[in-house]
């Protein structure tokens, strides 16, 4: 009987040691997982952003690099057509001005158009199905109507109000293409038309240097 009592006591002591050891292991693991008693999401409170911006999200103050030249983004137009969004950016390298349209075409990878505003190409009345510019014939592909926000210095386009009923304006647009990568876009702002003429680029032909 005495031997049985000793065995029972040893079993109780052994179980206590096992439980105590297990609790210490869990506490040690918890301390290693939360050394400061807090957690941080990736990018929260650090200098590393969760996602890197691309030209789809170009903003005023960014720099676009192409063929060794730096182009400062002076103005941005945000277009929205029934949920389909794209952006236009007015660029300046100190001597020249260009426009970059990103994502005008629906579906697939973002298309980039590198354009010059052509004040010498006049549109009177409704834009035709075909336009002749610099000896090339451009044929209309698509057209539509978007709401737009204009920010910064967008040249001939007046900035929209930051909020309220005047924070957006309406823009009608027509997209044309010719042989190769040649492209042309006509926009109507109020009663005025503007013609943007240039070429399509691959996204890796340019590089975005975020300004902020």
C-alpha positions in Angstrom: 0.0 0.0 0.0 2.8 2.4 0.9 4.5 1.6 -2.4 1.3 2.4 -4.3 1.0 5.8 -2.6 4.5 6.7 -3.6 3.9 5.8 -7.2 0.7 7.9 -7.2 2.5 10.9 -5.8 5.3 10.6 -8.4 2.7 10.5 -11.2 1.0 13.7 -9.9 4.4 15.5 -9.7 5.4 14.4 -13.2 2.2 15.6 -14.7 2.7 19.0 -13.1 6.2 19.3 -14.5 4.9 18.5 -18.0 2.1 21.1 -17.8 4.5 23.7 -16.4 7.0 23.0 -19.2 4.4 23.2 -21.9 3.2 26.6 -20.6 6.8 27.9 -20.7 7.2 26.8 -24.3 4.1 28.6 -25.4 5.1 31.7 -23.5 8.5 31.6 -25.1 7.0 31.3 -28.6 4.6 34.1 -27.9 7.5 36.4 -26.8 9.4 35.6 -30.0 6.4 36.4 -32.2 5.6 39.7 -30.4 9.0 41.1 -29.2 7.5 44.5 -28.6 4.0 43.5 -27.6 2.7 44.9 -31.0 2.4 43.9 -34.7 2.9 46.0 -37.8 1.3 45.4 -41.2 3.7 45.3 -44.1 4.3 48.9 -45.1 2.6 50.4 -42.1 4.8 52.9 -40.4 7.7 52.0 -42.7 9.4 53.4 -45.7 8.5 50.4 -47.9 5.1 50.8 -49.6 2.9 47.8 -50.0 2.4 48.3 -53.7 4.6 50.3 -56.1 2.8 52.9 -58.3 2.8 52.5 -62.0 2.0 54.8 -64.9 -1.7 53.9 -64.5 -1.6 56.1 -61.3 0.5 58.9 -62.7 0.3 62.1 -60.6 1.3 65.7 -60.8 5.0 66.0 -59.8 6.0 62.6 -61.1 8.8 62.2 -63.6 8.5 60.1 -66.7 11.8 58.8 -68.2 12.0 58.0 -71.9 15.0 57.6 -74.2 17.3 59.3 -71.6 15.0 62.4 -71.2 13.2 63.3 -68.0 9.6 64.6 -68.4 7.9 66.3 -65.5 4.2 65.7 -65.0 2.7 69.2 -64.9 -1.0 68.3 -65.1 -3.2 65.2 -64.9 -6.6 64.4 -66.3 -8.6 61.5 -64.7 -11.2 60.0 -67.0 -14.1 57.8 -66.0 -16.5 56.2 -68.4 -19.0 54.0 -66.6 -16.3 52.6 -64.3 -13.6 52.3 -66.9 -10.8 54.7 -65.9 -7.8 56.0 -67.6 -5.4 59.0 -67.2 -3.8 61.7 -69.3 -0.7 63.5 -68.2 0.8 66.7 -69.6 4.6 66.4 -69.7 7.3 68.9 -70.0 11.1 68.4 -70.4 12.0 72.1 -70.2 11.8 72.6 -73.9 9.1 70.4 -75.3 5.5 69.4 -74.3 3.9 66.0 -74.7 0.7 64.2 -73.6 0.7 60.6 -72.3 -2.6 58.7 -72.2 -2.6 55.5 -70.2 -5.3 52.9 -70.2 -7.7 54.3 -72.8 -8.4 50.9 -74.4 -10.5 48.5 -72.4 -9.2 45.1 -71.3 -5.7 43.6 -71.3 -2.6 45.4 -70.3 -2.5 49.2 -70.0 -1.9 50.9 -73.3 0.4 53.9 -73.4 0.0 56.7 -76.0 2.8 59.3 -76.4 1.2 62.3 -78.1 1.6 65.8 -79.3 -1.3 68.3 -79.2 -1.8 69.3 -82.9 -3.3 72.8 -83.0 -2.8 72.8 -86.8 -5.3 70.0 -87.3 -8.7 71.6 -87.1 -12.0 69.7 -86.4 -15.2 71.4 -87.5 -18.4 69.6 -86.6 -18.7 66.0 -85.7 -15.4 64.1 -86.1 -15.3 62.0 -89.4 -14.7 58.3 -89.7 -11.3 59.0 -91.2 -8.7 61.8 -90.8 -5.7 62.5 -92.9 -2.7 63.8 -90.9 0.9 64.2 -92.1 0.1 62.0 -95.2 -1.3 59.1 -93.1 -5.0 58.1 -93.0 -6.3 57.5 -89.5 -9.5 55.5 -89.2 -11.8 55.7 -86.2 -11.8 52.7 -83.9 -13.9 53.6 -80.8 -15.6 56.6 -79.3 -17.3 57.5 -76.0 -18.1 60.0 -73.4 -16.4 60.3 -70.0 -16.5 62.5 -67.0 -13.1 64.1 -66.2 -11.2 65.7 -63.4 -8.4 68.1 -64.4 -5.6 68.8 -62.0 -2.5 70.9 -62.1 -1.3 72.7 -65.3 -3.0 70.9 -68.1 -2.3 73.5 -70.8 -5.5 74.6 -72.6 -7.7 72.5 -70.2 -9.0 74.5 -67.1 -8.5 72.7 -63.8 -11.8 71.5 -62.2 -12.9 72.4 -58.7 -11.5 70.1 -55.9 -15.1 69.2 -54.9 -18.7 70.0 -55.5 -20.8 70.0 -58.7 -17.9 71.6 -60.7 -15.4 69.0 -59.6 -16.0 67.0 -62.9 -16.6 68.0 -66.5 -17.6 66.1 -69.6 -15.3 65.0 -72.3 -16.3 63.3 -75.6 -13.6 61.3 -77.3 -12.8 59.5 -80.5 -9.8 57.1 -81.0 -8.1 56.5 -84.4 -5.3 54.4 -85.7 -3.1 54.2 -88.8 -0.4 51.8 -90.0 2.0 50.6 -87.5 1.9 52.2 -84.0 0.5 55.5 -85.2 -2.4 56.8 -83.2 -4.7 59.8 -82.9 -7.2 60.9 -80.3 -9.8 63.6 -80.7 -11.4 65.1 -77.6 -14.3 67.6 -77.3 -14.4 69.9 -74.3 -17.5 72.0 -74.4 -17.5 73.5 -77.9 -13.8 73.1 -78.4 -12.0 70.1 -80.0 -8.4 69.2 -79.5 -6.3 66.6 -81.5 -3.6 64.5 -80.0 -1.3 62.7 -82.5 1.5 60.3 -81.9 2.4 56.6 -81.3 1.6 53.7 -79.0 4.3 52.5 -76.7 4.9 49.4 -74.7 4.7 50.1 -70.9 8.4 49.1 -70.5 9.4 51.9 -73.0 9.0 54.4 -70.2 9.7 54.5 -66.5 7.8 56.3 -63.7 9.8 58.1 -61.0 7.2 58.9 -58.3 7.3 62.5 -57.1 5.7 61.5 -53.7 
